[in-house]
Every structure is written in C-alpha cells, then in structure tokens.
Amino acid sequence: MTVKEAIARANEIRPNVLDDEQKARWLYGLDCDVAEMQDVDQPDFVWPEEDAELLMPAPHDNIYVLYLAAQIDYYNQESANYANDMAVFNAGYDDARAWWRRHNRPKKTGNWQVM
C-alpha cells in the first residue's frame, strides 16, 4: 500500500478537512515504528514529491488506514470513536507484529537458545 492509497481509504471511511500532508506525517511516524520492528532503515519523508510504498505488506497493511482513522477522530475530538479505533488498530498492529516475527525468525544455530 502506498501513502496516497492509505490516505484515500482513510478519507473514505472518515470524511474530514485535515491536510493530506499531516496524514502523511502520521503515516511516516507509524512506518518508522514498523521499520524498527523489521530492523530496516527508517524511511525518508518524501511527501508529496513521491508516493512512497509503506513497509508493512498485505494483508496487514490495513493498520495504516486504521491508524489514520484513529488520528482523525482524535483531532476531531471524537473520543469514543478514537478509543474504539485505537483498540482495533492496536489489535491489528499486534497481529501484524506477531505475523512478522513468525515469518522472519533468525536461523537457529547450535543446540542452545539465548534467553
């Protein structure tokens, strides 16, 4: 999913007047967290010159839309919607992190395990 796709999907489910550049900055912040989890270099913020590809692959890329929906509700002072959105986002993000760990484990070496 790209930044523009995530913003467009979030705008469909949460119509708003917030600037797309702000939404792109929120996505950049989340993508920096994803980069740290994946142990890759943090992405550069290239909005709006370039429509960057976000790091979390499908089917877990919906976390970006969920996060934007939560941020939109937060800044619109919709506290009940924000709480619900963050609960759904956190569950999705936990699933995405668990999926990433399962599919990107380091190779085992030897007959011992570091604790």
Secondary structure, DSSP 8 states (H G I E B T S, - for coil): -BHHHHHHHHHHHS-----HHHHHHHHHHHHHHHHHHHT-------TTTS--B-SS-TTTTHHHHHHHHHHHHHHTT-HHHHHHHHHHHHHHHHHHHHHHHHHS-----TT----
